[in-house]
Amino acid sequence: MITFYVVKDYETPEHAGANGFQLITVRILDETETDVTNKINQGIIFFDDEELKKYFSEVFKKPIEDIGIVE
């Protein structure tokens, strides 16, 4: 399993009239806490963590069931 530590931004989508969140930073929770923010599109608005897991599955080429999200 790969676990991602994410910092979410709820304010920017709200100001744009959308529900959901965007990502500010993303790190892989491992010994080094590898920052992978540069590998994601920070402009995407996600509605829930399941949608986020699907996106991470595509970007990082991992099965959805092998992805964990923590804040």
Backbone hydrogen bonds, N-H to C=O, Kabsch-Sander energy under -0.5 kcal/mol:
donor,donor_aa,acceptor,acceptor_aa,energy
2,I,66,D,-3.2
4,F,68,G,-3.0
5,Y,27,R,-3.3
6,V,4,F,-0.6
6,V,70,V,-2.7
7,V,25,T,-2.2
8,K,6,V,-0.6
9,D,22,Q,-3.1
10,Y,8,K,-0.6
14,E,10,Y,-1.4
15,H,11,E,-2.6
16,A,12,T,-1.3
17,G,14,E,-1.4
18,A,13,P,-3.2
21,F,46,F,-2.5
22,Q,9,D,-2.3
24,I,7,V,-3.4
25,T,7,V,-0.9
27,R,5,Y,-2.5
28,I,34,T,-2.9
29,L,3,T,-3.2
29,L,27,R,-0.5
30,D,28,I,-1.4
33,E,30,D,-0.6
36,V,26,V,-2.5
36,V,34,T,-0.5
37,T,26,V,-0.6
39,K,36,V,-2.1
40,I,37,T,-1.5
42,Q,40,I,-0.8
44,I,41,N,-1.3
46,F,21,F,-3.3
46,F,44,I,-0.6
52,L,48,D,-1.7
53,K,49,D,-2.6
54,K,50,E,-2.0
55,Y,51,E,-1.9
56,F,52,L,-2.7
57,S,53,K,-2.5
58,E,54,K,-1.7
59,V,55,Y,-2.5
60,F,56,F,-3.0
61,K,57,S,-0.6
62,K,57,S,-1.2
66,D,63,P,-2.0
67,I,64,I,-1.9
68,G,2,I,-2.6
70,V,4,F,-2.6
